[in-house]
Amino acid sequence: MLELIDRGSCSDAHPTPLLFVHGACHASWCWDAHFLDYFADRGFRALAVSLRGHGDSGLDGKPLNACSIADYVEDVRSVVKQLPVPPVLVGHSMGSAEVTRYIGKYGTQRLRKAVLIGTIGPYLVKAADNPEGIDRKVFDDTKAALKADRPATLMEFLKNFYSVGGEDGKRVSERVIDANWAVGIGASPIGTIACVDSWIEDFRKDIPRNDVPTMIIHGDDDRILPPDATSRRQAKMIKNVKYVEIKGGSHGLTWTRADEVNAELVRFLA
């Protein structure tokens, strides 16, 4: 069974539900502190799903390796199909990949708008036709490190996630990082490693299918997904896009800059 948090209800003023999709090694919890109640209090119906192998979502009897991006997209679709009206999909990090691939596979008929926070972008891997990408060895090394010492690797990942040592690193406590680590270490070990494969999917054929109003929010100090390789490129590929870049922002914008992100979301949803 998928874990789904469902807060508030659709009002006459805000008839469109919001479905929040988390990133790798996170869960629906990552939206709870700053987003779900915020929007529920303003008349929205706000939902957050934990993808399979994350949070309290099981694998429903499927093989332990059933944690590919295709599987995650089906998790998102299973929720979208239950909603009475098309939602706004809000994806952070790997969640942005799920939103982009969902659109590439199923189109936008069942969506109202899309929001991509700390987006993975068109294609992360360096290739002859993608010189802006990152050497594939970086991703291979990440998978090897997770296999060798998942607890230590996750902690280093989170320090980069929040740009510790930078401006955003001052906005997050050690206890928040510890809490993130606990959620990450509680995810499926196989699923955690499989997440890396979703980061290196090629989304260049999916993005042109996006014809709904879309907002991209990214930090210019994102050390996980640098904007030059991701958001700045993706924004140029979407016709109806609003691009917001937050100065000094880390990859962990959903915690460090929640007020700014929420303010942008409210304006965009209006």
C-alpha positions as MATLAB code, in Angstrom:
seq = 'MLELIDRGSCSDAHPTPLLFVHGACHASWCWDAHFLDYFADRGFRALAVSLRGHGDSGLDGKPLNACSIADYVEDVRSVVKQLPVPPVLVGHSMGSAEVTRYIGKYGTQRLRKAVLIGTIGPYLVKAADNPEGIDRKVFDDTKAALKADRPATLMEFLKNFYSVGGEDGKRVSERVIDANWAVGIGASPIGTIACVDSWIEDFRKDIPRNDVPTMIIHGDDDRILPPDATSRRQAKMIKNVKYVEIKGGSHGLTWTRADEVNAELVRFLA';
ca = [
       0.000    0.000    0.000;
       1.133    3.541   -0.744;
       1.425    5.983    2.134;
      -0.641    9.070    1.315;
      -1.103   12.165    3.470;
      -4.302   14.024    2.608;
      -4.944   17.417    4.205;
      -7.766   19.891    3.734;
     -10.374   19.828    1.003;
     -11.004   21.635   -2.255;
     -12.887   24.888   -1.806;
     -14.803   27.022   -4.264;
     -11.857   29.403   -4.329;
      -9.319   26.610   -4.778;
     -10.976   23.663   -6.559;
      -7.697   22.124   -7.750;
      -5.896   19.654   -5.440;
      -2.123   19.736   -5.027;
      -0.152   16.481   -5.145;
       3.391   16.736   -3.732;
       6.007   14.180   -4.867;
       9.220   13.816   -2.863;
      12.815   13.157   -3.912;
      15.225   10.277   -3.340;
      15.650    9.011    0.229;
      12.767   11.191    1.405;
       9.041   10.561    1.907;
       5.752   12.387    2.275;
       7.171   13.654    5.587;
       9.398   16.160    3.777;
       6.319   18.200    2.765;
       4.571   17.989    6.112;
       6.381   20.658    8.086;
       5.988   23.595    5.711;
       3.584   22.785    2.882;
       0.598   20.547    3.551;
      -0.955   22.455    6.450;
       0.005   25.770    4.842;
      -2.117   25.055    1.793;
      -4.857   23.200    3.664;
      -5.300   26.296    5.854;
      -5.801   28.336    2.678;
      -8.606   26.230    1.279;
      -6.632   23.782   -0.847;
      -6.651   20.012   -0.717;
      -2.975   19.099   -0.260;
      -1.739   15.529   -0.691;
       1.707   13.965   -0.450;
       2.608   10.439   -1.527;
       5.491    8.271   -0.328;
       6.788    6.402   -3.360;
       7.261    2.648   -3.034;
      10.179    1.687   -0.813;
      10.090    5.096    0.910;
       8.401    6.132    4.140;
       5.673    3.662    5.030;
       4.972    2.605    1.437;
       5.596   -1.062    0.811;
       6.353   -2.862   -2.425;
       2.935   -4.569   -2.612;
       4.384   -8.012   -3.155;
       6.491   -6.871   -6.100;
      10.180   -7.787   -6.407;
      12.492   -5.722   -4.231;
      13.999   -4.150   -7.344;
      10.622   -2.778   -8.492;
      11.817    0.756   -7.745;
      12.521    2.160  -11.199;
      11.291    5.505  -12.427;
       8.600    3.646  -14.375;
       7.367    2.162  -11.091;
       7.419    5.536   -9.344;
       5.425    7.094  -12.180;
       2.762    4.427  -11.698;
       2.629    5.337   -8.003;
       1.918    8.946   -8.958;
      -0.624    7.912  -11.588;
      -2.485    5.702   -9.119;
      -3.158    8.778   -6.978;
      -3.971   11.097   -9.904;
      -6.581    8.602  -11.183;
      -8.394    8.709   -7.825;
      -8.756   12.491   -7.751;
     -12.087   13.919   -8.950;
     -10.424   16.771  -10.851;
      -6.970   17.189  -12.445;
      -4.373   18.197   -9.831;
      -1.306   20.371   -9.808;
       1.715   18.078   -9.559;
       4.537   19.451   -7.400;
       7.775   17.455   -7.632;
      11.042   18.045   -5.806;
      14.362   16.621   -7.028;
      13.699   13.011   -8.109;
      10.019   13.883   -7.746;
      10.485   16.365  -10.589;
      11.684   13.444  -12.721;
       8.498   11.541  -11.907;
       6.394   14.552  -12.943;
       8.337   14.978  -16.185;
       8.192   11.283  -17.092;
       4.506   11.097  -16.119;
       3.812   13.863  -18.641;
       5.999   12.173  -21.238;
       4.084    8.911  -20.872;
       0.528   10.002  -20.096;
       0.347   13.582  -21.337;
      -1.331   16.443  -19.505;
      -5.044   15.682  -19.907;
      -5.333   14.783  -16.210;
      -3.170   17.661  -14.966;
      -3.862   21.339  -14.318;
      -0.343   22.669  -13.786;
       3.138   21.419  -12.866;
       5.765   22.670  -10.423;
       9.363   21.428  -10.522;
      11.542   22.278   -7.515;
      15.263   21.475   -7.697;
      14.552   19.794  -11.014;
      16.682   17.054  -12.534;
      16.455   18.696  -15.943;
      16.701   17.323  -19.470;
      19.579   14.821  -19.110;
      22.287   14.674  -16.471;
      24.800   12.372  -18.166;
      27.570   13.798  -20.334;
      27.421   12.464  -23.888;
      28.410   13.537  -27.387;
      24.999   15.171  -27.821;
      24.888   16.375  -24.199;
      28.217   18.057  -23.399;
      26.669   20.014  -20.494;
      26.119   16.775  -18.575;
      28.048   15.141  -15.748;
      30.464   12.230  -16.189;
      28.606    8.923  -15.708;
      31.364    7.782  -13.351;
      29.993   10.183  -10.728;
      26.733    8.223  -10.631;
      28.502    4.848  -10.715;
      30.642    5.965   -7.776;
      27.524    7.071   -5.878;
      25.930    3.653   -6.292;
      29.159    1.953   -5.202;
      29.366    4.189   -2.119;
      25.761    3.401   -1.176;
      26.483   -0.304   -1.433;
      29.659    0.006    0.636;
      28.424    2.332    3.414;
      24.899    3.589    2.968;
      24.676    5.455    6.327;
      27.832    7.506    5.748;
      27.022    8.144    2.086;
      23.535    9.417    2.957;
      24.958   11.822    5.541;
      27.432   13.281    3.034;
      24.618   13.526    0.495;
      22.519   15.534    2.974;
      25.366   17.934    3.734;
      25.507   18.748    0.025;
      21.700   18.684   -0.132;
      21.576   21.623    2.285;
      24.803   23.268    1.053;
      26.438   23.064    4.480;
      29.109   25.767    4.616;
      27.063   28.011    2.330;
      24.237   30.460    2.956;
      21.514   27.804    3.131;
      23.596   25.666    5.455;
      22.972   28.304    8.132;
      19.222   27.872    7.730;
      19.095   24.214    8.728;
      19.899   22.633   12.097;
      21.853   19.460   12.682;
      18.662   17.924   14.073;
      16.855   18.495   10.760;
      19.699   16.774    8.936;
      19.521   13.944   11.470;
      15.778   13.642   10.882;
      16.317   13.555    7.113;
      18.985   10.900    7.591;
      16.597    8.763    9.669;
      13.967    8.925    6.916;
      16.584    8.126    4.257;
      18.109    5.199    6.114;
      14.604    3.831    6.636;
      14.043    3.591    2.884;
      14.553    0.322    1.037;
      18.331   -0.243    0.600;
      17.770   -1.615   -2.896;
      15.372    1.190   -3.680;
      17.864    3.798   -2.484;
      20.480    2.533   -4.927;
      17.891    2.195   -7.687;
      17.018    5.879   -7.242;
      20.357    6.795   -8.805;
      19.230    5.217  -12.077;
      16.224    7.541  -12.165;
      18.544   10.539  -11.909;
      20.300    9.598  -15.137;
      17.247    8.970  -17.289;
      17.054   10.982  -20.511;
      14.027   13.309  -20.315;
      14.631   15.229  -23.526;
      11.717   13.522  -25.303;
       9.369   13.885  -22.320;
       9.756   17.623  -21.778;
       8.249   18.776  -25.124;
       4.977   17.013  -24.197;
       4.514   19.444  -21.321;
       1.899   21.959  -22.459;
       0.475   22.971  -19.066;
       1.551   26.092  -17.158;
       4.743   25.094  -15.355;
       6.903   26.720  -12.710;
      10.526   25.760  -12.072;
      12.123   26.814   -8.773;
      15.836   26.240   -8.263;
      18.625   27.426   -5.980;
      21.728   28.918   -7.556;
      23.845   27.105   -4.913;
      22.319   23.690   -5.620;
      25.217   21.260   -5.109;
      23.215   18.159   -5.979;
      21.725   19.362   -9.275;
      23.615   22.495  -10.417;
      21.304   24.829  -12.368;
      23.596   25.078  -15.404;
      23.114   21.358  -16.038;
      19.454   21.188  -15.049;
      16.880   23.930  -14.459;
      18.270   26.625  -16.744;
      18.298   24.169  -19.629;
      14.887   22.689  -18.878;
      13.236   26.109  -18.636;
      14.260   26.817  -22.226;
      12.469   23.654  -23.398;
       9.009   24.415  -21.933;
       6.793   26.930  -23.701;
       4.564   28.007  -20.832;
       7.104   28.265  -18.013;
       7.841   30.568  -15.114;
      11.438   30.218  -13.946;
      12.417   31.271  -10.425;
      16.022   31.053   -9.246;
      16.689   31.680   -5.556;
      19.993   33.348   -4.752;
      22.035   31.283   -2.295;
      19.424   28.534   -2.418;
      20.471   24.924   -1.862;
      18.905   21.740   -3.182;
      16.909   21.496    0.043;
      14.667   24.469   -0.761;
      11.602   22.747    0.632;
      13.057   23.275    4.108;
      15.477   26.185    3.907;
      13.307   28.466    1.719;
       9.816   27.156    2.371;
       8.361   30.653    2.850;
       9.773   31.855   -0.469;
       8.703   28.701   -2.287;
       5.179   28.911   -0.828;
       4.867   32.555   -1.827;
       5.830   31.659   -5.409;
       3.407   28.726   -5.390;
       0.500   30.867   -4.207;
       1.122   33.402   -6.979;
       1.473   30.657   -9.563;
      -1.674   28.835   -8.457;
      -3.678   32.049   -8.572;
];
